[in-house]
Amino acid sequence: MMPSTLSKAHTQQGLTLVELLVALALSGLVILAGVAAMSFARQGFLSVDATSQLRDNARFASQIMRRIIVQAGFQDTDYAVSVGSDFKTADATEQPNVRGYNNKKYHQNLATGADPSPAAAGVNGSDLLVLRFQSGRAVEGGASDEAMIKCNGQKVTAPISSTDRTASIFHVAVSATTGEPTLMCSWQNDDGTWPTAEPLVDGVETLQILYGVDGVTPGAAPTTAADTVPDRYLRADQLNGPTEAATIANWKRVRSIRVGMVVRGPRGSAPELTVPAQYPLGPNNLMNSTNDVGSTLAQQSDGRLRQTVTFTIHLRNPQDNL
């Protein structure tokens, strides 16, 4: 006997309201878990990408600074042989090959030595570094051998006298284009003019520099004999002597340069909102100082990845008469 239609209707029952709500809740949990997993994976991808970009920026910044710093004090062979190891002039205040300024914003007068302190404070206490050097000549009296470059990558022309030098300056400024603190390059043209500073690397939050010196007492003129090995590291302001001539004499005793930078990524690139304090000159209490406002970058709450870059360069060219 075949079941009736009414009996079939009673055997085909749907979900109850409670069962439907439970199913919706479970589905919602699965969806939320999926969204969370995708968001976590996306954040991980962004962090990996930002870390890679951060390392590239830090590598380029350190490479270009190393390249220019080791050129400091280089002389064309003819002049190095004929006038000795120093750029000799009748002016005792001739600017040294290496000179820095602690916690200073770029100002052309800092580069020329016309005024030792006209500038405002640097971005996050950043320092300023001035480097001077010549280029070699391919043949005597000929064109440059193009072995030396300015901080913007341009070649340096051949010198026409023993005191003919070019200058490259590293400093930090806020980029008008990106709004980011940026490692900047300023330089002197062959005609003596100073063009507008050129950005090198975005995201350089602070630039800190210490100088390895020999026979220098902070705030005093040098009184002892010097050799080629640094015996201590000082800030730029500690090389200032009682007179400009004493200050220049101290700068000629720089034997090595320690550079520290903090490079940051875009907002949201860090896995956590709070980023710990950074020490561009090395671990805390190593070379940071309460007298150097930029030697510690305080804890930040902006969710940005940060990388500290620290390196030391021994100057290969003589800076004074040994």
C-alpha positions as CSV (number, residue, x, y, z in Angstrom):
1,M,0.0,0.0,0.0
2,M,1.5,3.4,-1.0
3,P,1.9,6.1,1.7
4,S,-0.5,9.0,1.4
5,T,0.6,12.5,0.4
6,L,-0.2,13.7,3.9
7,S,2.2,11.1,5.4
8,K,5.0,12.3,3.1
9,A,4.4,15.9,4.2
10,H,4.9,14.9,7.8
11,T,8.2,13.1,7.1
12,Q,9.8,16.0,5.2
13,Q,10.4,18.5,8.0
14,G,12.7,21.6,7.8
15,L,15.1,23.2,10.3
16,T,13.8,24.7,13.5
17,L,14.6,28.3,14.4
18,V,17.1,27.2,17.0
19,E,18.9,25.0,14.5
20,L,19.0,27.8,11.9
21,L,20.4,30.3,14.5
22,V,23.1,27.8,15.5
23,A,24.0,27.2,11.9
24,L,24.2,31.0,11.2
25,A,26.4,31.5,14.3
26,L,28.8,28.7,13.2
27,S,28.9,30.1,9.7
28,G,29.7,33.5,11.1
29,L,32.5,32.1,13.2
30,V,34.0,30.4,10.2
31,I,33.8,33.6,8.2
32,L,35.3,35.7,11.0
33,A,38.1,33.2,11.3
34,G,38.7,33.3,7.6
35,V,38.7,37.1,7.5
36,A,41.1,37.2,10.5
37,A,43.4,34.7,8.8
38,M,43.4,36.8,5.6
39,S,44.0,40.0,7.5
40,F,46.9,38.4,9.4
41,A,48.4,37.0,6.2
42,R,48.0,40.5,4.6
43,Q,49.7,42.2,7.5
44,G,52.5,39.6,7.4
45,F,53.0,40.2,3.7
46,L,53.1,44.0,4.2
47,S,55.6,43.6,7.0
48,V,57.8,41.4,4.9
49,D,57.6,43.8,2.0
50,A,58.2,46.9,4.2
51,T,61.2,45.1,5.9
52,S,62.7,44.4,2.5
53,Q,62.3,48.0,1.4
54,L,63.6,49.2,4.8
55,R,66.8,47.1,4.4
56,D,67.3,48.4,0.8
57,N,67.0,52.0,2.0
58,A,69.4,51.4,4.9
59,R,71.9,49.6,2.6
60,F,71.9,52.4,0.0
61,A,72.2,55.2,2.7
62,S,75.2,53.5,4.3
63,Q,76.8,52.7,0.9
64,I,76.7,56.2,-0.4
65,M,77.9,57.7,2.9
66,R,80.8,55.2,3.1
67,R,81.8,56.0,-0.5
68,I,81.9,59.8,0.1
69,I,83.5,59.6,3.6
70,V,86.5,57.6,2.4
71,Q,87.2,60.3,-0.2
72,A,87.7,63.0,2.5
73,G,91.1,64.5,2.2
74,F,92.0,63.0,-1.1
75,Q,94.4,65.0,-3.2
76,D,95.4,64.9,-6.8
77,T,98.8,63.1,-7.1
78,D,100.6,66.1,-8.4
79,Y,99.6,68.3,-5.5
80,A,100.0,65.6,-2.9
81,V,103.6,65.2,-4.0
82,S,104.4,68.8,-4.4
83,V,102.8,70.3,-1.2
84,G,102.7,67.4,1.2
85,S,99.9,65.8,3.0
86,D,97.9,68.9,3.8
87,F,96.1,71.5,1.7
88,K,98.5,74.3,2.3
89,T,97.4,77.9,2.0
90,A,98.5,81.2,3.5
91,D,95.2,81.3,5.4
92,A,95.4,79.5,8.7
93,T,91.6,79.3,8.8
94,E,91.3,77.2,5.7
95,Q,88.4,74.7,6.3
96,P,89.4,71.1,7.2
97,N,88.6,68.1,5.0
98,V,86.2,66.8,7.6
99,R,84.0,69.0,9.8
100,G,80.7,68.3,11.5
101,Y,78.0,70.0,13.5
102,N,76.0,68.4,16.3
103,N,72.2,68.8,16.1
104,K,72.1,71.2,13.2
105,K,69.8,71.9,10.3
106,Y,71.6,72.5,7.0
107,H,72.7,76.0,6.3
108,Q,75.2,77.0,3.6
109,N,77.3,79.0,6.1
110,L,78.0,75.8,7.9
111,A,79.5,74.3,4.8
112,T,81.7,77.3,4.1
113,G,82.7,78.0,7.7
114,A,81.5,81.6,7.3
115,D,79.4,81.3,10.5
116,P,79.9,78.3,12.8
117,S,76.4,78.2,14.2
118,P,73.7,80.0,12.2
119,A,71.3,77.1,11.8
120,A,68.4,75.7,13.7
121,A,68.3,72.3,15.4
122,G,68.4,69.3,13.2
123,V,65.4,66.9,12.6
124,N,65.2,64.7,15.7
125,G,68.6,66.0,16.8
126,S,70.3,65.0,13.5
127,D,73.9,66.0,12.8
128,L,75.5,67.5,9.7
129,L,78.7,66.3,8.1
130,V,80.8,68.3,5.6
131,L,83.5,66.4,3.5
132,R,86.0,68.0,1.2
133,F,88.3,66.4,-1.4
134,Q,89.8,66.7,-4.9
135,S,89.5,64.5,-7.9
136,G,92.5,63.0,-9.7
137,R,93.5,63.9,-13.2
138,A,93.8,61.4,-16.0
139,V,97.0,63.2,-17.2
140,E,98.9,66.1,-15.8
141,G,96.9,69.2,-16.4
142,G,94.2,67.2,-18.0
143,A,90.6,66.3,-17.3
144,S,89.3,64.5,-14.2
145,D,89.8,60.7,-14.0
146,E,86.3,60.6,-12.6
147,A,87.3,58.4,-9.7
148,M,85.7,60.8,-7.2
149,I,82.0,61.7,-7.0
150,K,79.9,64.1,-5.1
151,C,77.2,62.9,-2.7
152,N,74.6,63.2,-5.5
153,G,76.7,60.9,-7.8
154,Q,78.0,63.6,-10.1
155,K,81.7,63.4,-11.1
156,V,84.2,65.8,-9.6
157,T,86.2,67.9,-12.1
158,A,90.0,68.0,-12.0
159,P,91.5,70.5,-9.5
160,I,93.3,73.5,-10.8
161,S,95.3,74.2,-7.7
162,S,96.4,72.5,-4.4
163,T,93.5,74.2,-2.6
164,D,90.8,73.6,-5.2
165,R,88.4,71.2,-3.5
166,T,84.8,70.2,-3.7
167,A,82.5,69.7,-0.8
168,S,79.6,67.2,-0.1
169,I,77.3,67.6,2.9
170,F,75.1,65.0,4.5
171,H,72.1,66.1,6.6
172,V,68.5,65.3,7.4
173,A,65.5,67.4,6.3
174,V,61.8,66.9,5.9
175,S,61.0,66.2,2.2
176,A,58.6,68.7,0.7
177,T,57.4,66.0,-1.6
178,T,56.8,63.1,0.8
179,G,56.7,64.8,4.2
180,E,59.2,62.2,5.4
181,P,62.5,62.9,7.2
182,T,65.0,62.3,4.4
183,L,68.8,61.9,4.1
184,M,69.8,64.9,2.0
185,C,72.8,65.7,-0.1
186,S,74.1,69.2,-0.6
187,W,77.2,70.0,-2.7
188,Q,79.3,72.7,-4.2
189,N,79.4,73.2,-7.9
190,D,82.6,73.9,-9.8
191,D,81.7,77.6,-10.0
192,G,81.4,77.8,-6.2
193,T,77.6,77.9,-6.1
194,W,75.5,75.7,-3.8
195,P,72.4,74.1,-5.5
196,T,69.2,73.1,-3.8
197,A,69.7,70.1,-1.6
198,E,68.9,66.7,-3.2
199,P,67.0,63.9,-1.4
200,L,68.8,60.6,-1.2
201,V,66.8,58.2,1.0
202,D,63.3,58.8,2.4
203,G,62.6,57.7,6.0
204,V,66.0,58.5,7.6
205,E,64.6,59.7,10.9
206,T,67.9,60.7,12.5
207,L,71.6,60.9,11.5
208,Q,74.1,60.7,14.3
209,I,77.9,61.1,14.0
210,L,80.8,60.6,16.3
211,Y,84.5,61.3,15.4
212,G,87.4,59.2,16.3
213,V,90.2,61.6,17.2
214,D,93.8,61.4,18.4
215,G,95.2,63.8,21.0
216,V,92.1,66.0,21.3
217,T,90.8,67.3,24.6
218,P,87.1,68.5,24.4
219,G,87.0,72.3,24.3
220,A,90.7,72.8,24.1
221,A,93.4,73.3,21.5
222,P,95.6,70.2,20.7
223,T,98.8,70.1,22.7
224,T,100.1,66.6,22.2
225,A,101.6,64.8,19.2
226,A,99.2,62.8,17.0
227,D,99.4,59.6,15.1
228,T,97.0,57.8,12.8
229,V,95.0,55.8,15.5
230,P,92.0,57.3,17.2
231,D,92.1,57.2,21.0
232,R,88.5,58.4,21.7
233,Y,85.2,59.3,20.1
234,L,83.7,62.8,20.5
235,R,80.7,64.7,19.3
236,A,81.2,67.5,16.8
237,D,80.6,70.2,19.5
238,Q,83.4,68.7,21.6
239,L,86.0,69.5,18.9
240,N,85.3,73.2,19.2
241,G,88.4,74.9,20.7
242,P,88.8,78.3,22.3
243,T,89.5,79.8,18.8
244,E,88.6,79.0,15.2
245,A,92.2,78.0,14.5
246,A,92.2,75.6,17.5
247,T,88.9,74.1,16.3
248,I,90.3,73.5,12.8
249,A,93.4,72.0,14.3
250,N,91.2,69.6,16.2
251,W,89.3,68.6,13.1
252,K,92.5,67.8,11.3
253,R,93.0,65.1,14.0
254,V,89.9,63.1,13.0
255,R,91.0,59.6,12.1
256,S,87.6,57.7,11.8
257,I,83.9,58.5,11.7
258,R,81.1,56.5,13.4
259,V,77.8,56.9,11.7
260,G,74.4,55.9,13.1
261,M,71.0,56.2,11.5
262,V,67.4,55.1,12.2
263,V,65.4,54.4,9.1
264,R,61.7,54.0,9.3
265,G,59.0,52.4,7.1
266,P,55.4,53.6,6.4
267,R,52.6,53.7,9.0
268,G,51.2,50.3,9.7
269,S,54.3,48.4,8.6
270,A,55.1,47.2,12.1
271,P,53.1,44.2,13.6
272,E,52.6,46.3,16.7
273,L,51.6,49.9,17.3
274,T,54.3,50.6,19.9
275,V,57.9,50.6,18.6
276,P,60.6,50.5,21.3
277,A,63.3,53.2,21.6
278,Q,66.2,53.2,19.1
279,Y,69.9,53.8,19.6
280,P,71.5,54.8,16.3
281,L,75.1,54.8,17.8
282,G,74.8,51.3,19.3
283,P,73.1,49.6,22.2
284,N,71.8,51.7,25.1
285,N,74.6,53.1,27.3
286,L,77.3,52.3,24.7
287,M,77.7,55.7,22.9
288,N,74.4,57.5,23.5
289,S,74.6,60.5,25.8
290,T,72.2,62.8,27.6
291,N,74.3,65.7,26.1
292,D,73.4,64.5,22.6
293,V,69.6,64.7,22.1
294,G,69.7,62.6,18.9
295,S,71.6,59.7,20.3
296,T,68.4,58.1,21.5
297,L,65.1,58.1,19.5
298,A,62.3,57.7,22.0
299,Q,59.7,55.0,21.9
300,Q,57.1,55.7,19.2
301,S,53.4,54.7,18.9
302,D,53.0,55.0,15.1
303,G,53.1,51.4,14.0
304,R,56.2,52.0,11.8
305,L,59.0,49.5,11.3
306,R,62.4,50.9,12.2
307,Q,65.9,49.7,11.5
308,T,69.1,51.0,13.2
309,V,72.2,51.2,11.0
310,T,75.6,51.8,12.6
311,F,79.0,51.6,11.0
312,T,82.5,53.0,11.5
313,I,84.9,54.2,8.7
314,H,88.6,54.7,9.2
315,L,89.8,57.6,7.0
316,R,92.3,56.4,4.5
317,N,93.6,59.9,3.5
318,P,95.7,62.0,5.8
319,Q,93.9,65.0,7.3
320,D,96.9,66.9,8.7
321,N,100.7,67.1,8.6
322,L,102.0,63.9,10.3
